[in-house]
């Protein structure tokens, strides 16, 4: 397994995801979204696994102006805007190669081998 956890240090669900893998002795790489974020390839891979752009957007994000704007954009414009404003992505984003899950979902991670 090649686990990557994209999240923030203050996110409760990100901490739970890290604890989940740590307790099982599974090595993972933590990427702080405030410092680094996703590359274009990682973003595209997560977008395909997540089931669409709307599943990636965190409706509880603090940037209400950008969230409101995104409601009126086409999907391709939303994708570009979300890539530019990665602080609007729900966390954690847990990747295992081409597979990705947004949020805390240990029932899905258990199926990964």
BALO-911369 format. One record per residue: x, y, z of N, C-alpha, C in turn; residue in one letter. Coordinates in steps of 0.05 Angstrom, whole numbers, padded with zeros to 5 digits, always signed. Layout:
XYZXYZXYZA ...
This chain:
+00017-00024+00000+00000+00000+00000+00018+00025+00000X +00008+00045-00014+00023+00070-00016+00003+00092-00007X +00000+00096+00019-00021+00113+00030-00011+00142+00032X -00027+00160+00022-00023+00189+00026-00047+00200+00039X -00043+00217+00060-00065+00231+00073-00061+00261+00069X -00080+00273+00054-00080+00301+00051-00099+00313+00071X -00090+00332+00087-00107+00344+00107-00094+00368+00120X -00105+00376+00142-00092+00397+00158-00088+00388+00186X -00069+00400+00199-00061+00391+00226-00084+00396+00246X -00102+00415+00241-00123+00421+00259-00149+00405+00254X -00150+00390+00232-00174+00375+00225-00176+00350+00241X -00199+00347+00256-00204+00325+00273-00204+00298+00257X -00218+00298+00235-00220+00273+00219-00193+00265+00207X -00176+00285+00201-00150+00279+00191-00133+00265+00212X -00135+00275+00237-00121+00262+00259-00131+00234+00264X -00158+00229+00261-00169+00203+00264-00158+00184+00242X -00156+00194+00218-00146+00178+00196-00117+00170+00201X -00101+00189+00210-00073+00183+00216-00071+00162+00238X -00088+00164+00259-00088+00145+00281-00096+00117+00271X -00116+00116+00252-00125+00091+00241-00101+00076+00229X -00086+00089+00212-00064+00076+00198-00040+00070+00217X -00035+00088+00235-00014+00085+00255-00019+00060+00272X -00044+00057+00282-00051+00034+00299-00048+00008+00285X -00051+00007+00259-00049-00018+00243-00021-00022+00232X -00002-00004+00239+00025-00007+00229+00029-00002+00200X +00010+00013+00188+00011+00019+00159+00025+00046+00155X +00046+00045+00140+00061+00070+00135+00044+00088+00116X +00046+00114+00121+00031+00133+00105+00048+00159+00103X +00041+00175+00083+00053+00201+00080+00032+00222+00085X +00038+00241+00103+00019+00262+00109+00027+00287+00093X +00008+00299+00079+00013+00324+00064-00005+00345+00076X +00007+00366+00086-00009+00388+00098-00019+00406+00075X -00046+00407+00073-00058+00423+00051-00053+00453+00054X -00047+00462+00078-00042+00490+00081-00014+00498+00071X +00004+00478+00072+00032+00483+00064+00037+00476+00034X +00027+00453+00026+00034+00443+00000+00011+00439-00019X -00009+00424-00011-00032+00419-00029-00026+00396-00049X -00044+00392-00068-00042+00370-00087-00030+00380-00113X -00016+00362-00126-00007+00368-00154-00031+00365-00172X -00029+00374-00197-00051+00372-00216-00058+00342-00220X -00038+00325-00222-00043+00296-00226-00057+00284-00203X -00049+00290-00178-00062+00280-00154-00090+00290-00153X -00094+00315-00158-00121+00327-00158-00140+00313-00177X -00130+00308-00201-00146+00295-00222-00153+00267-00214X -00134+00252-00203-00138+00225-00193-00159+00224-00171X -00158+00242-00152-00177+00244-00130-00205+00251-00141X -00205+00270-00160-00231+00278-00172-00245+00254-00185X -00230+00238-00199-00242+00214-00212-00252+00194-00192X -00237+00190-00171-00245+00170-00150-00267+00180-00133X -00269+00206-00129-00289+00218-00110-00317+00218-00121X -00320+00214-00147-00347+00214-00158-00357+00241-00165X -00339+00259-00173-00348+00285-00182-00339+00308-00164X -00339+00331-00176-00329+00355-00163-00345+00363-00138X -00371+00359-00139-00388+00367-00116-00383+00351-00091X -00373+00326-00094-00366+00310-00071-00341+00320-00057X -00325+00335-00071-00299+00344-00060-00302+00371-00045X -00323+00386-00050-00325+00413-00039-00335+00412-00010X -00321+00425+00007-00329+00427+00036-00348+00451+00039X -00373+00444+00043-00393+00465+00046-00390+00481+00072X -00374+00471+00090-00370+00484+00116-00345+00501+00116X -00332+00504+00093-00307+00520+00092-00312+00549+00099X -00291+00562+00109-00294+00590+00118-00297+00610+00095X -00287+00603+00072-00287+00622+00049-00314+00621+00035X -00334+00634+00048-00361+00633+00038-00365+00647+00011X -00349+00667+00005-00351+00681-00021-00345+00662-00044X -00323+00648-00042-00315+00629-00063-00334+00606-00065X -00344+00596-00042-00364+00575-00042-00389+00583-00057X -00398+00607-00052-00422+00618-00066-00417+00620-00096X -00394+00631-00103-00387+00633-00131-00387+00606-00145X -00377+00586-00132-00374+00559-00144-00401+00547-00150X -00422+00554-00136-00449+00543-00141-00459+00551-00169X -00449+00573-00180-00458+00583-00205-00440+00577-00228X -00418+00563-00224-00399+00557-00245-00405+00530-00258X -00396+00527-00283-00398+00501-00296-00379+00481-00282X -00382+00455-00287-00365+00436-00274-00335+00440-00281X -00329+00447-00306-00301+00450-00313-00289+00475-00299X -00305+00496-00297-00296+00520-00283-00294+00515-00253X -00312+00499-00242-00311+00491-00214-00285+00476-00208X -00278+00458-00226-00254+00441-00223-00230+00459-00221X -00228+00478-00240-00205+00496-00241-00204+00514-00216X -00227+00524-00207-00229+00541-00184-00222+00526-00158X -00231+00501-00156-00224+00484-00133-00195+00478-00132X -00182+00473-00155-00154+00467-00156-00138+00492-00146X -00147+00516-00154-00134+00541-00145-00139+00546-00115X -00162+00537-00105-00170+00543-00077-00173+00516-00062X -00151+00502-00058-00152+00475-00046-00161+00475-00017X -00162+00498-00004-00172+00500+00023-00202+00494+00024X -00215+00492+00001-00244+00486+00000-00249+00456-00003X -00228+00440-00004-00232+00411-00007-00237+00399+00021X -00256+00380+00022-00261+00365+00047-00236+00350+00054X -00231+00348+00080-00208+00333+00089-00218+00312+00109X -00203+00290+00112-00179+00283+00098-00185+00271+00070X -00166+00273+00053-00166+00259+00027-00145+00237+00030X -00154+00212+00030-00136+00189+00033-00133+00175+00006X -00108+00173-00003-00103+00161-00029-00087+00135-00025X -00093+00116-00042-00078+00091-00044-00075+00085-00074X -00053+00095-00086-00050+00093-00114-00071+00109-00129X -00087+00095-00146-00108+00108-00161-00134+00111-00145X -00136+00096-00123-00160+00098-00106-00158+00122-00087X -00180+00134-00082-00181+00157-00063-00208+00158-00049X -00207+00166-00024-00232+00170-00008-00230+00197+00005X -00252+00211+00005-00253+00237+00019-00269+00233+00045X -00257+00241+00066-00269+00239+00093-00259+00214+00107X -00269+00210+00131-00261+00188+00149-00278+00164+00143X -00267+00144+00128-00282+00120+00120-00265+00095+00124X -00261+00086+00149-00245+00062+00154-00256+00037+00141X -00283+00036+00137-00295+00012+00125-00285+00009+00096X -00279+00030+00083-00268+00029+00055-00239+00023+00056X -00224+00035+00075-00195+00030+00076-00189+00001+00083X -00206-00012+00098-00202-00040+00105-00202-00058+00080X -00216-00050+00059-00218-00066+00035-00193-00063+00017X -00177-00042+00022-00152-00038+00007-00132-00059+00016X -00118-00070-00004-00097-00089+00004-00070-00081-00007X 
